[in-house]
């Protein structure tokens, strides 16, 4: 699981990994189960999230999104 810390108004993006085949049926990405997002810690101004997803999915902090 990937662990990320987020503050108010920060987010995460989950997208298809650039190396994955874009014509792959979505069902293949969930063959081993759903995407899991778990809160692992809460502090005054932040939350720590653990994200578990298929390796063909790319999880990143929203401030790193080139499209924004």
Secondary structure, 3 states (H helix, E strand, C coil): CEEEEEECCCCEEEEECCCCCCCCCHHHHCCCCCCEEEEEEECCCEEEEEEECCCCEEEEEHHHCCCC
